[in-house]
């Protein structure tokens, strides 16, 4: 993805965080463990965990998330910052980190 497009998508997510009560507007420089949830699809609007638990700045987690296909609820939703069906980024809970590390060490995750 080109830098300009990446910056556009990150900006759209940060704008959405100001308006969408489901999206938490973390400080961009906050360092933590982050979990990325997919865009909601289907009849039940369920979100699923995408990939791995990320560690680093929130802005870096956003940059990673907006490049993931499953982050968007449909092919065109990355064009609309107000699309509440797109994915979200949240802090990972301690038990989620422990489960992730156990699965990683046991070879269940790569």
Secondary structure, DSSP 4 states (H G I P E B T S, - for coil): --HHHHHHHHHHHHHHHHH-TTS----TT-EEEEEEEPPPBTTTTB--EEEEEEEEEHHHHHHHHTT-GGGSSSTTGGG-TT-TTS-EEEEPPHHHHHHHHHHHHTTS--
